[in-house]
Amino acid sequence: MRKMTLRTRILMNLANLACIAFLILPLVPVILGAFQSERGLQADVHALLPVEYTLDNFRLILSGGSDKGTLFQDISYLPNSVTWFPNAFLNSVIVGALVTVGVLVLASLTAFTVTRLNVRWTGWLMQINMISRMVPLIVLMVPLFVVLRGFGLLNSLSGVIITEIGLLLPYAIIILVPYFQQLPKELEESARLDGCTRFTAFIRILLPLCKPALAASGVIMFIISWHELLIPLIIVSKPEVMTVPVVLAGLVSDHFVFFTVMMAICLVGLLPTLLLVLLLQKYLVKGLTAGAVKG
């Protein structure tokens, strides 16, 4: 294999830096906007740096509107979304965690079945799995609403969780199947010779070996669930079961658009996904590239 020349290495590093800048630079105005006053932002929208820095935006949203600080004392109207944020944040954590766990459990069992059981319907399952993801989600909203209403799951976190599990399950299966395929069948056969059942071998032998793929799939499922807007927006109308994206959308009102408060909510909303990626980053690349190259 030929070694890269110095020029090629420099060009690749510059390309990497350009890609990183393309992803990170949009966050800079969000960060700067979250730490300044709405009046200061509206006074000069072309200013690169805030005139003054403040934490009042974070005090307002984290206190549910009870702590207005000094910047919001003279504002008579605040959208109700501000008061709902603490509870919405907790709801998003519950939904994201339960959806991720539910999807991983079902997807790992499905991936094991597809790769280990030599039956005809597993191929059909994968084809249906791929086709189902080509249907736009908005097309399914009306029938989904009718079905959930029939089961009494509207305006409930359980309805949101069940719906998102059904939405994300095909994605997780697509990620996990290649990883299960590259695991030697001899490991499972040896475990069964030692007295394990097929399910026990799956739990004790195969799942521990699939940690990178499970971690990568779990992070992706949590991020998608955390930022999902359409499903909770259609299913939920009660403030006590709203999630962070719905609350964020509610800040765009007929009276005013609170840009700095929206930016503060965006930053706080990024923390769970950022922490999850940092904690599991060593598994992500290995899990996502599994099955791409066969040895």
C-alpha positions as CSV (number, residue, x, y, z in Angstrom):
1,M,0.0,0.0,0.0
2,R,1.4,3.4,-1.0
3,K,2.1,5.9,1.7
4,M,0.3,9.2,1.5
5,T,2.5,12.1,0.4
6,L,2.8,15.2,2.6
7,R,0.7,17.2,0.2
8,T,-2.1,14.6,0.3
9,R,-2.0,14.5,4.1
10,I,-2.3,18.3,4.3
11,L,-5.2,18.3,1.8
12,M,-7.0,15.6,3.8
13,N,-6.5,17.5,7.1
14,L,-7.8,20.7,5.5
15,A,-10.8,18.8,4.2
16,N,-11.4,17.4,7.7
17,L,-11.2,20.8,9.3
18,A,-13.6,22.2,6.7
19,C,-16.1,19.5,7.5
20,I,-15.8,20.1,11.2
21,A,-16.2,23.8,10.8
22,F,-19.2,23.3,8.6
23,L,-20.9,21.3,11.4
24,I,-19.7,23.4,14.4
25,L,-19.9,27.0,13.1
26,P,-23.7,27.2,13.1
27,L,-23.6,26.6,16.9
28,V,-21.5,29.7,17.5
29,P,-24.4,32.2,17.0
30,V,-26.7,30.0,19.1
31,I,-24.2,30.0,22.0
32,L,-23.6,33.8,21.7
33,G,-27.3,34.5,21.4
34,A,-28.2,32.4,24.5
35,F,-25.9,34.5,26.7
36,Q,-27.3,37.9,25.6
37,S,-30.5,39.9,26.2
38,E,-33.3,39.9,23.7
39,R,-33.2,43.7,23.6
40,G,-29.5,43.7,22.8
41,L,-30.0,41.1,20.0
42,Q,-32.8,43.1,18.4
43,A,-30.9,46.4,18.8
44,D,-28.2,45.3,16.4
45,V,-28.8,42.1,14.5
46,H,-25.5,42.6,12.5
47,A,-23.2,42.7,15.6
48,L,-20.9,39.7,15.8
49,L,-20.5,39.8,19.6
50,P,-23.1,40.6,22.3
51,V,-22.9,44.0,24.0
52,E,-23.6,42.4,27.3
53,Y,-23.6,38.8,28.6
54,T,-26.3,37.4,30.9
55,L,-27.6,34.2,32.4
56,D,-31.2,35.4,32.6
57,N,-32.3,33.3,29.7
58,F,-31.2,30.1,31.5
59,R,-32.7,31.2,34.8
60,L,-36.0,31.8,33.1
61,I,-36.3,28.4,31.4
62,L,-34.9,26.3,34.2
63,S,-37.2,28.0,36.8
64,G,-40.2,27.5,34.6
65,G,-40.7,31.3,34.3
66,S,-40.7,32.0,38.0
67,D,-37.2,33.6,38.0
68,K,-37.3,36.4,35.4
69,G,-34.0,37.9,36.4
70,T,-33.5,41.5,35.5
71,L,-34.0,41.3,31.7
72,F,-37.6,40.0,31.7
73,Q,-39.1,42.1,34.5
74,D,-40.6,44.6,32.1
75,I,-42.0,42.0,29.7
76,S,-45.7,41.5,30.4
77,Y,-46.1,38.7,28.0
78,L,-44.1,35.4,28.1
79,P,-45.3,32.4,26.2
80,N,-46.6,29.4,28.2
81,S,-43.9,27.2,26.7
82,V,-41.4,28.8,29.1
83,T,-43.3,27.6,32.1
84,W,-43.5,24.1,30.6
85,F,-39.8,23.6,29.9
86,P,-38.6,21.8,33.1
87,N,-41.4,19.2,32.9
88,A,-40.9,18.9,29.1
89,F,-37.2,18.2,29.6
90,L,-38.0,15.4,32.0
91,N,-40.5,14.0,29.6
92,S,-38.0,14.0,26.8
93,V,-35.5,12.1,29.0
94,I,-38.1,9.5,29.9
95,V,-39.2,9.1,26.3
96,G,-35.7,9.0,24.9
97,A,-34.5,6.5,27.4
98,L,-37.5,4.1,27.1
99,V,-37.6,4.3,23.3
100,T,-33.9,3.6,23.1
101,V,-34.1,0.6,25.4
102,G,-37.2,-0.8,23.7
103,V,-35.8,-0.4,20.3
104,L,-32.5,-2.1,21.2
105,V,-34.3,-5.1,22.8
106,L,-36.6,-5.7,19.9
107,A,-34.0,-4.9,17.2
108,S,-31.3,-7.2,18.7
109,L,-33.8,-10.1,18.9
110,T,-34.9,-9.4,15.3
111,A,-31.3,-9.2,14.1
112,F,-30.4,-12.5,15.8
113,T,-33.4,-14.1,14.2
114,V,-32.6,-12.8,10.7
115,T,-28.9,-13.9,10.9
116,R,-29.2,-17.2,12.7
117,L,-32.5,-18.8,11.7
118,N,-32.5,-20.1,8.1
119,V,-36.1,-19.5,7.3
120,R,-37.6,-17.9,4.2
121,W,-39.6,-15.2,5.9
122,T,-36.5,-13.4,7.4
123,G,-35.6,-12.2,3.9
124,W,-39.1,-10.9,3.4
125,L,-38.8,-9.2,6.8
126,M,-35.7,-7.3,5.8
127,Q,-37.4,-6.2,2.5
128,I,-40.5,-5.0,4.2
129,N,-38.2,-3.3,6.8
130,M,-36.5,-1.3,4.0
131,I,-39.7,-0.4,2.2
132,S,-41.4,0.8,5.3
133,R,-38.8,3.5,5.8
134,M,-39.5,4.9,2.3
135,V,-43.0,6.0,3.4
136,P,-43.0,9.7,4.6
137,L,-44.0,10.0,8.2
138,I,-46.5,12.7,7.6
139,V,-48.6,10.2,5.5
140,L,-49.0,8.0,8.5
141,M,-50.1,10.7,11.0
142,V,-53.8,10.6,10.4
143,P,-54.2,6.8,10.6
144,L,-51.8,6.8,13.5
145,F,-53.9,9.4,15.3
146,V,-57.0,7.3,14.8
147,V,-55.4,4.1,16.0
148,L,-54.0,5.7,19.1
149,R,-57.3,7.4,19.9
150,G,-59.0,4.0,19.7
151,F,-56.5,2.5,22.2
152,G,-56.8,5.6,24.5
153,L,-53.1,6.5,24.0
154,L,-53.5,10.1,23.0
155,N,-52.0,12.8,25.3
156,S,-49.8,10.2,27.0
157,L,-46.1,9.5,27.1
158,S,-46.9,5.8,26.5
159,G,-48.5,6.7,23.1
160,V,-45.4,8.7,22.1
161,I,-43.0,5.9,23.3
162,I,-44.9,3.1,21.4
163,T,-45.1,5.2,18.2
164,E,-41.4,6.2,18.2
165,I,-40.4,2.6,18.9
166,G,-42.3,1.5,15.8
167,L,-40.7,4.4,13.8
168,L,-37.1,3.7,14.9
169,L,-37.1,-0.1,15.0
170,P,-36.3,-0.6,11.2
171,Y,-33.3,1.7,11.5
172,A,-31.9,-0.2,14.4
173,I,-32.4,-3.5,12.6
174,I,-30.5,-2.2,9.6
175,I,-27.6,-1.3,11.9
176,L,-27.5,-4.5,13.9
177,V,-27.9,-7.1,11.3
178,P,-24.5,-6.7,9.7
179,Y,-22.8,-6.9,13.1
180,F,-24.6,-10.1,14.0
181,Q,-23.7,-11.6,10.6
182,Q,-19.9,-11.1,11.2
183,L,-20.1,-13.0,14.6
184,P,-18.9,-16.6,14.2
185,K,-21.7,-19.2,14.5
186,E,-19.2,-21.5,16.3
187,L,-19.4,-19.3,19.4
188,E,-23.1,-20.0,19.7
189,E,-22.7,-23.7,18.9
190,S,-20.0,-24.1,21.6
191,A,-22.3,-22.4,24.1
192,R,-25.1,-24.8,23.2
193,L,-22.8,-27.8,23.6
194,D,-22.0,-26.5,27.1
195,G,-25.7,-26.6,28.0
196,C,-27.0,-23.2,27.0
197,T,-30.2,-22.8,25.1
198,R,-30.4,-20.7,22.0
199,F,-31.8,-17.7,23.9
200,T,-29.2,-18.1,26.8
201,A,-26.4,-18.2,24.3
202,F,-27.8,-15.0,22.7
203,I,-27.9,-13.3,26.1
204,R,-24.6,-14.5,27.5
205,I,-22.4,-14.8,24.5
206,L,-23.6,-12.7,21.5
207,L,-25.0,-9.6,23.2
208,P,-21.7,-8.8,25.1
209,L,-19.9,-9.1,21.8
210,C,-22.3,-6.6,20.2
211,K,-21.6,-3.8,22.6
212,P,-20.2,-1.5,20.0
213,A,-23.1,-2.0,17.6
214,L,-25.7,-1.7,20.5
215,A,-24.0,1.5,21.7
216,A,-23.9,3.1,18.2
217,S,-27.5,2.1,17.5
218,G,-28.6,3.3,21.0
219,V,-27.0,6.8,20.5
220,I,-28.6,7.2,17.1
221,M,-32.0,6.1,18.4
222,F,-31.8,8.4,21.4
223,I,-30.8,11.4,19.3
224,I,-33.6,10.9,16.8
225,S,-36.1,10.3,19.6
226,W,-34.9,13.4,21.5
227,H,-35.3,15.7,18.6
228,E,-38.5,14.2,17.2
229,L,-41.2,16.9,16.8
230,L,-43.9,15.6,14.5
231,I,-45.0,12.6,16.6
232,P,-45.4,14.4,20.0
233,L,-46.8,17.5,18.2
234,I,-49.7,15.4,16.7
235,I,-50.3,13.0,19.6
236,V,-49.9,15.4,22.5
237,S,-51.8,18.5,23.3
238,K,-51.6,18.6,27.1
239,P,-48.7,20.7,28.5
240,E,-47.8,18.1,31.2
241,V,-46.8,15.5,28.5
242,M,-45.1,17.8,26.0
243,T,-41.5,17.2,25.0
244,V,-38.7,19.8,24.5
245,P,-39.1,20.1,20.7
246,V,-42.8,20.9,21.1
247,V,-42.0,23.5,23.8
248,L,-39.4,25.0,21.5
249,A,-41.9,25.3,18.7
250,G,-44.3,27.0,21.0
251,L,-41.9,29.9,21.5
252,V,-42.8,31.2,18.0
253,S,-46.0,33.2,19.0
254,D,-48.2,35.8,17.4
255,H,-46.9,38.4,19.8
256,F,-43.2,38.0,19.7
257,V,-40.4,35.5,18.9
258,F,-38.0,35.1,21.8
259,F,-34.8,34.3,19.9
260,T,-32.5,34.3,22.9
261,V,-34.8,32.1,25.0
262,M,-35.0,29.7,22.0
263,M,-31.2,29.6,21.8
264,A,-30.9,28.9,25.5
265,I,-33.4,26.0,25.2
266,C,-31.4,24.7,22.2
267,L,-28.2,24.6,24.3
268,V,-29.8,22.9,27.3
269,G,-31.5,20.5,24.9
270,L,-28.2,19.5,23.4
271,L,-26.6,18.5,26.7
272,P,-28.1,15.0,27.0
273,T,-27.1,14.0,23.4
274,L,-23.7,15.5,23.8
275,L,-23.0,13.7,27.0
276,L,-24.2,10.4,25.6
277,V,-21.9,10.8,22.5
278,L,-18.9,11.6,24.7
279,L,-19.5,8.7,27.0
280,L,-20.0,6.1,24.2
281,Q,-17.7,7.6,21.5
282,K,-15.2,4.7,21.6
283,Y,-18.0,2.4,20.5
284,L,-19.5,4.5,17.8
285,V,-17.1,4.2,14.9
286,K,-16.6,0.5,15.5
287,G,-20.3,-0.1,15.7
288,L,-21.2,1.9,12.6
289,T,-18.5,0.4,10.4
290,A,-19.4,-3.2,11.4
291,G,-20.1,-5.4,8.4
292,A,-18.7,-2.8,6.0
293,V,-15.5,-4.9,5.5
294,K,-15.5,-8.6,5.7
295,G,-12.3,-10.3,6.8
